Amino acid sequence: MKVLLIDDESSLLKLIQMSLQNPTTTITTAETAKRGLELFLQETYDVAVCDIGLPDLDGLEVLKKMKASLPEIPVVMITAHGSISSALQAMRTGAYDYIQKPFEPEELKIVLERALNEKKMSTDLQRLRQEVKSQYDFSNIIGNSPAIKAVFERIRKAADTKSTILILGESGTGKELLAKAIHFNSSRRDGPFVVIDCGAIPENLLESELFGHLKGAFTGADRTKKGLFEEAHGGSVFLDEIGEMPTELQSKLLRVLQESTIRRVGDAKPIEIDVRIIAATNRNLELEVKEGKFRQDLYYRLNVIPLNSPSLRERREDIPLLANFFLKKYSKEYKRDLKAISPQVMDRFRSFDWPGNVRQLENLIEQMVVMAEGENLTVENLPPPLNEGTPVEPATVPTDSWDLKAAIEKVTSYTEECMIRKALQQTNKNKTKAAELLKISRRALIYKVQEYKIEQISETEIQAVENDPA
């Protein structure tokens, strides 16, 4: 700890210096305001101590100059006995604390340690905020596809407004990540970001969790409690799975949006709040409104700025970027020396439909990293369903070939195999249903599955086909 002491009493300076000096503390002294300010600007100090009554310049002026130059350095003022008005003025000017003469050196030591600890906490908080801000900067959200770029553009325009945002998309597409990007790229970035999973909180506790309650409001309410909306004051509330919210609570949320007030359970007094609401759902809210499951007026209030979180199927160009990012992430986390994903594995990633979206891709790569034994992720590391069969090779026609019939046959075979694989995946390998989807006979489907080696056909199935005249 480096401390600057400014006081015109040389005996006091020596006493403090002797009392505080130790291997981890360095004390620098000055007997005038001029010299003290010179030292303050020349060196880097953790904390400064300054007497209010200095001969060449009032200590409060010294304090003002210090706070103007380096506002992050805490300054403790020394005041004469009984000069409370000067002490209060010092606090208003920006002093961390004050101490009255006469005082024991141990008393000053306690104040300095407290100032140093609070400064460290403030510095750590600023660093963490900066890390979080950079983590959710748009440049750190992975994707170069047109679908994700269109989302980024809408976020940039909407982030620093007060407008309510409704994020729509399938499970696993990263709706919470987009909500965090909105919050941490807005003027509310230093405020709280409170996540409320409307489907995870029991219905009988949801109102209390959201809006708080008074002591005695219901059985078990043994103390007054703030709700999550109050906790988010000055920041953002992310209402995940808003479609799961009970109808009764939807009307209360509507009032929050209309009036910017909440009422605790058991309390008639409204409490003003300043929050930005970001909601998300994987449901079709328009359909829910038509079916009477979701309030129309609330839907319009939430849907001020709609944002579609694209599925992984809609942004296949991003699959290699995402896959390599997760490979690095989990290789580091599990201390594995994995270098790359084989081209064959990447081909399967591109051709798979990813019903669980980015979350499914991440979980799958984590599993592969844990189970892998070599330097690369190979087809042998693939878990079901990606380890079944072989990926369809894209149909390519040599540039020097003019055989139109052969080219058509090649493209037709490629399309046929793709459609059969997709139908089997859609029907969970139910060949009867897949054949119905493709509008072909089950017999024809089984022959095609054999021809393209999509999966192993059992002897029983072959026998059944041969015995079936259809």
PyMOL commands that set and color helices and strands:
alter all, ss='L'
color gray80, all
select helices_A, chain A and resi 10-20+33-42+59-69+84-93+105-135+138-140+146-158+175-184+203-211+228-231+242-244+247-259+285-290+296-302+312-333+343-351+357-371+379-381+404-426+431-438+442-451+459-467
alter helices_A, ss='H'
color red, helices_A
select strands_A, chain A and resi 2-6+26-30+47-51+75-79+97-100+165-168+193-197+212-213+225-226+236-240+261-262+271-272+276-281+305-308+340-341+376-377
alter strands_A, ss='S'
color yellow, strands_A
deselect
rebuild
show_as cartoon
